[in-house]
Amino acid sequence: MKITIDTATCSGHARCAATAPEVYELDESGFALPIDDAVPDALADEAREGAMACPERAIRVEESGRKGA
């Protein structure tokens, strides 16, 4: 699973990090930082929940070609 954050759209509400702190990190101003690594399968649900918590929908979750996903 890969996560892309549209940093131009992010308004710094920090709901992603509040919902899934294991996945999303914030900069010193409270804006979501880009995620360069693949998200481990064990954190997939948290990653999706954090993305859904974003009021601007600035976070895109791309599933990693798993069968049945």
A tleap script that builds the chain and sets N, CA, C and O, in Angstrom:
source leaprc.protein.ff14SB
mol = sequence {
  NMET LYS ILE THR ILE ASP THR ALA THR CYS
  SER GLY HIE ALA ARG CYS ALA ALA THR ALA
  PRO GLU VAL TYR GLU LEU ASP GLU SER GLY
  PHE ALA LEU PRO ILE ASP ASP ALA VAL PRO
  ASP ALA LEU ALA ASP GLU ALA ARG GLU GLY
  ALA MET ALA CYS PRO GLU ARG ALA ILE ARG
  VAL GLU GLU SER GLY ARG LYS GLY CALA
}
set mol.1.N position { 0.837 -1.165 0.000 }
set mol.1.CA position { 0.000 0.000 0.000 }
set mol.1.C position { 0.891 1.240 0.000 }
set mol.1.O position { 1.884 1.320 0.723 }
set mol.2.N position { 0.505 2.195 -0.829 }
set mol.2.CA position { 1.242 3.448 -0.907 }
set mol.2.C position { 0.286 4.594 -0.625 }
set mol.2.O position { -0.873 4.568 -1.038 }
set mol.3.N position { 0.780 5.589 0.076 }
set mol.3.CA position { -0.012 6.764 0.412 }
set mol.3.C position { 0.612 7.979 -0.251 }
set mol.3.O position { 1.822 8.196 -0.183 }
set mol.4.N position { -0.245 8.768 -0.894 }
set mol.4.CA position { 0.191 10.026 -1.488 }
set mol.4.C position { -0.568 11.152 -0.812 }
set mol.4.O position { -1.790 11.096 -0.676 }
set mol.5.N position { 0.166 12.179 -0.386 }
set mol.5.CA position { -0.450 13.333 0.259 }
set mol.5.C position { -0.285 14.536 -0.642 }
set mol.5.O position { 0.831 14.895 -1.017 }
set mol.6.N position { -1.401 15.160 -0.991 }
set mol.6.CA position { -1.374 16.385 -1.783 }
set mol.6.C position { -1.089 17.529 -0.814 }
set mol.6.O position { -2.005 18.064 -0.189 }
set mol.7.N position { 0.168 17.897 -0.696 }
set mol.7.CA position { 0.571 18.900 0.290 }
set mol.7.C position { -0.003 20.286 -0.016 }
set mol.7.O position { -0.109 21.122 0.882 }
set mol.8.N position { -0.371 20.531 -1.262 }
set mol.8.CA position { -0.989 21.821 -1.609 }
set mol.8.C position { -2.433 21.884 -1.115 }
set mol.8.O position { -2.966 22.968 -0.878 }
set mol.9.N position { -3.060 20.727 -0.961 }
set mol.9.CA position { -4.450 20.671 -0.520 }
set mol.9.C position { -4.563 20.542 0.999 }
set mol.9.O position { -5.552 20.984 1.583 }
set mol.10.N position { -3.572 19.946 1.635 }
set mol.10.CA position { -3.583 19.749 3.089 }
set mol.10.C position { -3.700 21.099 3.790 }
set mol.10.O position { -2.947 22.031 3.508 }
set mol.11.N position { -4.668 21.183 4.717 }
set mol.11.CA position { -4.871 22.431 5.465 }
set mol.11.C position { -4.361 22.365 6.890 }
set mol.11.O position { -4.502 23.328 7.644 }
set mol.12.N position { -3.767 21.239 7.271 }
set mol.12.CA position { -3.161 21.130 8.595 }
set mol.12.C position { -4.134 20.855 9.721 }
set mol.12.O position { -3.870 21.228 10.864 }
set mol.13.N position { -5.257 20.209 9.428 }
set mol.13.CA position { -6.206 19.857 10.491 }
set mol.13.C position { -5.648 18.765 11.396 }
set mol.13.O position { -6.058 18.651 12.551 }
set mol.14.N position { -4.724 17.965 10.887 }
set mol.14.CA position { -4.041 16.897 11.630 }
set mol.14.C position { -4.961 15.748 12.011 }
set mol.14.O position { -4.632 14.975 12.910 }
set mol.15.N position { -6.083 15.618 11.362 }
set mol.15.CA position { -6.995 14.519 11.673 }
set mol.15.C position { -6.410 13.170 11.269 }
set mol.15.O position { -6.687 12.155 11.910 }
set mol.16.N position { -5.606 13.154 10.215 }
set mol.16.CA position { -4.973 11.896 9.797 }
set mol.16.C position { -4.087 11.359 10.911 }
set mol.16.O position { -4.155 10.180 11.258 }
set mol.17.N position { -3.258 12.229 11.467 }
set mol.17.CA position { -2.337 11.809 12.524 }
set mol.17.C position { -3.069 11.498 13.827 }
set mol.17.O position { -2.646 10.623 14.583 }
set mol.18.N position { -4.150 12.201 14.089 }
set mol.18.CA position { -4.932 11.918 15.297 }
set mol.18.C position { -5.611 10.560 15.188 }
set mol.18.O position { -5.761 9.852 16.184 }
set mol.19.N position { -6.021 10.200 13.976 }
set mol.19.CA position { -6.705 8.930 13.744 }
set mol.19.C position { -5.728 7.772 13.627 }
set mol.19.O position { -6.000 6.676 14.116 }
set mol.20.N position { -4.598 8.009 12.984 }
set mol.20.CA position { -3.621 6.935 12.728 }
set mol.20.C position { -2.205 7.443 12.957 }
set mol.20.O position { -1.454 7.616 11.997 }
set mol.21.N position { -1.826 7.683 14.206 }
set mol.21.CA position { -0.498 8.235 14.483 }
set mol.21.C position { 0.663 7.310 14.108 }
set mol.21.O position { 1.799 7.762 13.972 }
set mol.22.N position { 0.377 6.018 13.942 }
set mol.22.CA position { 1.426 5.069 13.555 }
set mol.22.C position { 1.791 5.225 12.083 }
set mol.22.O position { 2.853 4.779 11.648 }
set mol.23.N position { 0.897 5.865 11.315 }
set mol.23.CA position { 1.077 5.974 9.872 }
set mol.23.C position { 1.455 7.395 9.450 }
set mol.23.O position { 2.371 7.589 8.651 }
set mol.24.N position { 0.748 8.380 9.990 }
set mol.24.CA position { 0.904 9.765 9.531 }
set mol.24.C position { 1.726 10.589 10.509 }
set mol.24.O position { 1.516 10.546 11.721 }
set mol.25.N position { 2.665 11.339 9.953 }
set mol.25.CA position { 3.484 12.256 10.745 }
set mol.25.C position { 3.199 13.675 10.278 }
set mol.25.O position { 2.816 13.906 9.131 }
set mol.26.N position { 3.393 14.610 11.184 }
set mol.26.CA position { 3.145 16.018 10.884 }
set mol.26.C position { 4.433 16.817 10.960 }
set mol.26.O position { 5.358 16.457 11.688 }
set mol.27.N position { 4.487 17.905 10.201 }
set mol.27.CA position { 5.625 18.807 10.327 }
set mol.27.C position { 5.386 19.737 11.517 }
set mol.27.O position { 4.373 19.619 12.206 }
set mol.28.N position { 6.304 20.646 11.752 }
set mol.28.CA position { 6.213 21.524 12.922 }
set mol.28.C position { 5.004 22.460 12.866 }
set mol.28.O position { 4.624 23.032 13.888 }
set mol.29.N position { 4.398 22.625 11.694 }
set mol.29.CA position { 3.217 23.480 11.552 }
set mol.29.C position { 1.912 22.682 11.566 }
set mol.29.O position { 0.831 23.265 11.477 }
set mol.30.N position { 2.002 21.366 11.675 }
set mol.30.CA position { 0.818 20.529 11.746 }
set mol.30.C position { 0.329 19.991 10.420 }
set mol.30.O position { -0.772 19.446 10.343 }
set mol.31.N position { 1.132 20.134 9.369 }
set mol.31.CA position { 0.759 19.616 8.057 }
set mol.31.C position { 1.324 18.208 7.877 }
set mol.31.O position { 2.412 17.896 8.361 }
set mol.32.N position { 0.565 17.363 7.174 }
set mol.32.CA position { 0.992 15.979 6.946 }
set mol.32.C position { 2.249 15.941 6.091 }
set mol.32.O position { 2.359 16.643 5.085 }
set mol.33.N position { 3.189 15.113 6.508 }
set mol.33.CA position { 4.428 14.931 5.756 }
set mol.33.C position { 4.240 13.846 4.698 }
set mol.33.O position { 3.498 12.890 4.920 }
set mol.34.N position { 4.901 13.984 3.557 }
set mol.34.CA position { 4.838 12.930 2.548 }
set mol.34.C position { 5.357 11.607 3.111 }
set mol.34.O position { 6.241 11.586 3.967 }
set mol.35.N position { 4.804 10.527 2.626 }
set mol.35.CA position { 5.203 9.191 3.061 }
set mol.35.C position { 5.929 8.532 1.907 }
set mol.35.O position { 5.343 8.283 0.854 }
set mol.36.N position { 7.203 8.250 2.106 }
set mol.36.CA position { 8.021 7.688 1.038 }
set mol.36.C position { 8.006 6.165 1.008 }
set mol.36.O position { 8.175 5.565 -0.054 }
set mol.37.N position { 7.805 5.538 2.158 }
set mol.37.CA position { 7.850 4.077 2.243 }
set mol.37.C position { 6.460 3.474 2.067 }
set mol.37.O position { 5.449 4.144 2.277 }
set mol.38.N position { 6.423 2.225 1.687 }
set mol.38.CA position { 5.159 1.500 1.616 }
set mol.38.C position { 4.638 1.278 3.031 }
set mol.38.O position { 5.414 1.078 3.965 }
set mol.39.N position { 3.338 1.316 3.176 }
set mol.39.CA position { 2.719 1.091 4.479 }
set mol.39.C position { 2.642 -0.414 4.718 }
set mol.39.O position { 2.164 -1.151 3.857 }
set mol.40.N position { 3.104 -0.875 5.874 }
set mol.40.CA position { 3.015 -2.309 6.169 }
set mol.40.C position { 1.560 -2.776 6.193 }
set mol.40.O position { 0.666 -2.020 6.573 }
set mol.41.N position { 1.333 -4.006 5.792 }
set mol.41.CA position { -0.021 -4.561 5.776 }
set mol.41.C position { -0.704 -4.456 7.137 }
set mol.41.O position { -1.919 -4.268 7.206 }
set mol.42.N position { 0.051 -4.572 8.200 }
set mol.42.CA position { -0.522 -4.508 9.544 }
set mol.42.C position { -1.129 -3.138 9.855 }
set mol.42.O position { -1.958 -3.023 10.759 }
set mol.43.N position { -0.727 -2.101 9.117 }
set mol.43.CA position { -1.240 -0.746 9.354 }
set mol.43.C position { -2.183 -0.282 8.245 }
set mol.43.O position { -2.525 0.899 8.181 }
set mol.44.N position { -2.600 -1.188 7.382 }
set mol.44.CA position { -3.442 -0.811 6.242 }
set mol.44.C position { -4.770 -0.205 6.671 }
set mol.44.O position { -5.185 0.810 6.112 }
set mol.45.N position { -5.445 -0.797 7.643 }
set mol.45.CA position { -6.733 -0.255 8.087 }
set mol.45.C position { -6.566 1.136 8.683 }
set mol.45.O position { -7.375 2.027 8.423 }
set mol.46.N position { -5.518 1.323 9.482 }
set mol.46.CA position { -5.258 2.635 10.073 }
set mol.46.C position { -4.959 3.674 8.995 }
set mol.46.O position { -5.403 4.818 9.090 }
set mol.47.N position { -4.205 3.273 7.972 }
set mol.47.CA position { -3.887 4.187 6.876 }
set mol.47.C position { -5.151 4.655 6.176 }
set mol.47.O position { -5.300 5.842 5.884 }
set mol.48.N position { -6.065 3.725 5.906 }
set mol.48.CA position { -7.333 4.067 5.254 }
set mol.48.C position { -8.175 4.980 6.144 }
set mol.48.O position { -8.751 5.957 5.666 }
set mol.49.N position { -8.247 4.662 7.437 }
set mol.49.CA position { -9.038 5.473 8.364 }
set mol.49.C position { -8.484 6.894 8.463 }
set mol.49.O position { -9.243 7.862 8.499 }
set mol.50.N position { -7.159 7.011 8.507 }
set mol.50.CA position { -6.541 8.333 8.548 }
set mol.50.C position { -6.828 9.137 7.292 }
set mol.50.O position { -7.058 10.344 7.363 }
set mol.51.N position { -6.815 8.472 6.143 }
set mol.51.CA position { -7.126 9.149 4.882 }
set mol.51.C position { -8.578 9.612 4.870 }
set mol.51.O position { -8.871 10.721 4.421 }
set mol.52.N position { -9.480 8.781 5.354 }
set mol.52.CA position { -10.892 9.142 5.383 }
set mol.52.C position { -11.175 10.282 6.369 }
set mol.52.O position { -12.169 10.993 6.227 }
set mol.53.N position { -10.311 10.453 7.357 }
set mol.53.CA position { -10.497 11.520 8.340 }
set mol.53.C position { -10.131 12.894 7.792 }
set mol.53.O position { -10.466 13.910 8.400 }
set mol.54.N position { -9.448 12.938 6.652 }
set mol.54.CA position { -9.016 14.209 6.075 }
set mol.54.C position { -10.202 14.944 5.461 }
set mol.54.O position { -10.805 14.437 4.515 }
set mol.55.N position { -10.555 16.128 5.971 }
set mol.55.CA position { -11.702 16.841 5.418 }
set mol.55.C position { -11.486 17.352 3.999 }
set mol.55.O position { -12.454 17.574 3.271 }
set mol.56.N position { -10.246 17.539 3.599 }
set mol.56.CA position { -9.948 18.005 2.240 }
set mol.56.C position { -9.749 16.867 1.249 }
set mol.56.O position { -9.627 17.106 0.048 }
set mol.57.N position { -9.716 15.638 1.739 }
set mol.57.CA position { -9.413 14.473 0.907 }
set mol.57.C position { -8.077 14.654 0.197 }
set mol.57.O position { -7.938 14.374 -0.994 }
set mol.58.N position { -7.110 15.125 0.955 }
set mol.58.CA position { -5.766 15.369 0.421 }
set mol.58.C position { -4.906 14.113 0.427 }
set mol.58.O position { -3.769 14.138 -0.044 }
set mol.59.N position { -5.436 13.018 0.955 }
set mol.59.CA position { -4.675 11.773 1.068 }
set mol.59.C position { -5.274 10.723 0.149 }
set mol.59.O position { -6.474 10.449 0.187 }
set mol.60.N position { -4.410 10.138 -0.682 }
set mol.60.CA position { -4.841 9.064 -1.584 }
set mol.60.C position { -4.135 7.776 -1.168 }
set mol.60.O position { -2.916 7.752 -0.995 }
set mol.61.N position { -4.902 6.727 -1.012 }
set mol.61.CA position { -4.379 5.419 -0.648 }
set mol.61.C position { -4.440 4.540 -1.885 }
set mol.61.O position { -5.502 4.352 -2.478 }
set mol.62.N position { -3.293 4.008 -2.264 }
set mol.62.CA position { -3.214 3.118 -3.421 }
set mol.62.C position { -2.906 1.717 -2.916 }
set mol.62.O position { -1.870 1.469 -2.299 }
set mol.63.N position { -3.816 0.827 -3.190 }
set mol.63.CA position { -3.621 -0.561 -2.782 }
set mol.63.C position { -2.498 -1.165 -3.611 }
set mol.63.O position { -2.292 -0.787 -4.764 }
set mol.64.N position { -1.790 -2.086 -3.026 }
set mol.64.CA position { -0.631 -2.694 -3.679 }
set mol.64.C position { -1.001 -3.971 -4.395 }
set mol.64.O position { -0.566 -5.024 -3.929 }
set mol.65.N position { -1.723 -3.992 -5.429 }
set mol.65.CA position { -1.948 -5.139 -6.267 }
set mol.65.C position { -2.183 -6.471 -5.596 }
set mol.65.O position { -1.984 -7.506 -6.232 }
set mol.66.N position { -2.600 -6.498 -4.327 }
set mol.66.CA position { -2.886 -7.777 -3.682 }
set mol.66.C position { -4.128 -8.381 -4.312 }
set mol.66.O position { -5.053 -7.657 -4.680 }
set mol.67.N position { -4.156 -9.679 -4.438 }
set mol.67.CA position { -5.343 -10.351 -4.983 }
set mol.67.C position { -6.472 -10.225 -3.966 }
set mol.67.O position { -6.284 -10.426 -2.766 }
set mol.68.N position { -7.645 -9.885 -4.484 }
set mol.68.CA position { -8.803 -9.743 -3.617 }
set mol.68.C position { -8.860 -8.389 -2.942 }
set mol.68.O position { -9.765 -8.156 -2.140 }
set mol.69.N position { -7.941 -7.490 -3.226 }
set mol.69.CA position { -7.955 -6.181 -2.578 }
set mol.69.C position { -8.648 -5.172 -3.439 }
set mol.69.O position { -8.758 -4.007 -3.058 }
savepdb mol mol.pdb
quit
